[in-house]
């Protein structure tokens, strides 16, 4: 119903509002609006456009990815990382969160993968989750190479198994390393690293174009480091004394992200952290609240260029950094 003394400008604004409500809120098609209002489809389209141009329409997208996007920017700035991917926490369990992170990491890896790439990898639950989620649309002429020695027992600790699985899914070639992750002594480690068959594999890893690594917690019941180094379970007091807080490439790191003075670090067969740092792009695949402190340590060391994690873990890292900054303020 229209009033005789209704101002033309008011009538026009009300008509635009009516059309906007029908289109955006009621979800009606422009043809349906035209029938109900007696307007032509062209007039309905014009009124919608006028409403948008006049500022009457404000579109808000509600999605779990919005907060994740902000976390990506903040975490990248905090750790001086080239790329951060944060998967939203839509899952109820940490196992499902790890699957989400693995899927996000797989998608990101495929987005930058090209023929001729050499991928250096570690074992670990995060890297295994990435491999399980890989669904490439084509085959890639790539090589996958272990970045450290092998620990048999569980599928995710066996870096040869993980490398073979990744190469099979990508259609590439896998290298195998025939050396344990830890030796009995530093001298034995030096001797083993000097064997040409071992050095050839690790040299391939040193010259990789990409690195995909796990990142471990130390002071948690389900720490994968103790799957890598079985004897370390009996050396918890030594680990605590060394100040170790995180694990990267099986190296135990202190709060500043530097190798802790723990004996196992001297017996480790694999790339050094500076060698990892020289790889053009390296990313960790990591999820879970028990990884907050380990991530913080690794960011201090600046060994990585990228990270894929979940929303709550990323938020925890930023909260930790904020609280540390407040305590120093």
C-alpha positions, 0 to 999 in steps of 0.5 A: 500500500502506497500513501499519496504524500509519500516522498519519491526518494523514500518510496524508491529506498523502500522499494530497493529495501523490499527487493533486497530482503526478498533477494538476500534474506528470502532467497528468491530468484530475480524472476520470482521477485519480478512476478510478486512486485509487478516489476520487470526482471531488469528493474529488479536487477537494477534495484539490487545493484543500486542497493549494493552501490548505496551501501544498503547491503553488507555481506558477512561470511561466517565460516571457521576459515575466517579465524583461521586466516587471521591466525595464519597471518599472526603466526607467520609474522611471529615466526617469520615464516613464508607460509602458514596454513591453519586448518579449522577445528571442526573435529571433536578429537585430536586424531580427527584434527590431525587428519584435517591438518594432514589434508590441509598440508597435502593440499598445500604441498600439491599446490606448490609441487612441480616435476623435478622436485626432491622432497626430503621427509621425516617420519612422524604422525603429522607427515604420515597424515599428509601422505594418507591424504594425498590425492594428486590429479596427476603423476609427479616426476619427483623424488622422495628421500629420507632426511634421517635414519630409520626406526622400524616398529611403527609405520610412522616412525619408519621413514623408508615406509613413509617415503615409499608411500609418498612416492607411490601416491605422487607417482615418483621415486623413493630413496631408502636409507639403510642406517639406524636413526641413533648409533651407540656412540658419536664415533659410530655415528661419524663412521656410519655417516661416512659410508657412501651409501648413507652419505649419498641419501643424506646428500640428496636430502641436503639438496632437496627443493622441499622438506616436510617434517614432523615436530615433536613434544618431549614432556607428554605421554604420547611423545613420538620422540620416545618411539624414535629413541626407545632408550630415551624413556629411561633418560627422562631426568637427563632430558629435563636437565638438558633443558630440552623442550622440542624435537625437530629432525630428531634433534632435541631443542631447548627453549631458544630452539637450539640443540640441547646438550643431550647425549642422543643429539651426538649420536643422531644420523641425519641432516643437521638443523642448518642443513634443513634451514638451507633447503629452499622451502621446509614445512612442519605438519603438526597438530595438538595442544601439546605441541604449543611449547615445541612450536614456540621453541622451533620458531625461536630457532627459525629453522623452518619456512612454513607450517601447517597446524590446527586452529587451537594449536596456532591460537595457543602458540600466539597466546604463549607469545603474548603472555611471555611478552606481557611478563617481560613488559 
